[in-house]
């Protein structure tokens, strides 16, 4: 009897052990084991990919770069051929990079991508041989480690998740240009190592209620520009939408509204370079954000994200030759252009229409405030034609210089150029050049802190020629290179995400030397007696400007700023422009 009981228990133990081994081999995720209610932790996610890489030679995981959390970023690659040399792969394959967990509370992409890599490795879905799939499993590691169940107040699952801010409480989707975080610097290293053709950033959001689980936010096609921009709008986007529709997944452009009904119409979100897809656009990468609807069940959101990535991979394979050719042409066209557009705004003369699936929006009296509130009625779905403003035009156009030149003391600029693989050269000798320069005419500054900065906007400049002395070791940056768009968007002060607008050059906005009125009064008298033209201008200004006429300090200050005593670095933009290619080449030869 004892032997019989022992035999039964042994069978039970072996059966349990076998079941456990089968689950390990099948690589069940936290998402699946919880029946779609939970998301994997950071450590579970990385361990999952490490285990996959050990089991399947098609998968490689490597750590690249630091983050503010103290833990490294990882890049995971799936290649059916088992070759992981990006330089070689780039020639014959199309590379698709997926970024997850930039906002770890928006965890849909983290779980969906784990499922995708596993299913590709286990041949549960077909992977086209000419597509290389890569992912940053969790970009915001610090935020992922800061788990909670409350900060996503309106989100329908998962049970717990990470926090939006990173280890320094930066929103990483505003940091791609200013690069205040180690995460952003490491992302640049990864991005320029891979040089992806297509970039997908997985998110979750909600500005209204509607029927869709999936929305997309493609980079703005006019801003992307040229035939590549036309292709994105006219071919890639509709082809992806149609592929998803065949799999019973409706998708619509990102619903860019806040607390108002979408059927009143809305515009495309403009992804400036501070955002991930705005940054990747600077390298002519076809970019899109996936924005699932946070009010939909978590399981459905993850499944939708998964299906979108599957269809994106298939489309990448079908369109490989065209995308790679258009990207190459785009680099060539920009390098040969004389002008570049900045500060894009909605073109109100054009619009598209969407066959939008929403819910009736009712205006009720709030039981909390006693005032009007918006409430969507899910019992009353509708399909309506909605105006969608997705055409933009540039507000400013600049002439592209042959090169930029600046003094070697601007260390943060130099550091960012290095991270983004920008080529620059140190001057071999002291020299004086007649070059184009900007003076900051006006700008506005945020009243409240924004991502560690009080950033500027609406920056206006005056342009003029000036003799400037440069020393050995100062830097010249040719624009005819792979990173031309990055240079124009960061070094032109009027650009929305320029280094100037992100406060890199605020020291030039402060006047360092001044005057003591009781002493300078006598000097002013001498200046006006010697300079008849200045004296005439001074008197005319007093006559026409009543406030100036009664403000003695303003008068002294005005004359001070017209005199030799006024420092020429005040309001002087410290990045200079060499317009002629021959002058830039001469500097290189010298």
Order of alpha helices (4+ residues) and beta strands (2+ residues): alpha-alpha-alpha-beta-beta-alpha-beta-alpha-beta-alpha-alpha-beta-beta-alpha-alpha-alpha-beta-beta-alpha-beta-alpha-alpha-beta-beta-beta-beta-beta-alpha-beta-beta-beta-beta-alpha-alpha-alpha-alpha-alpha-beta-alpha
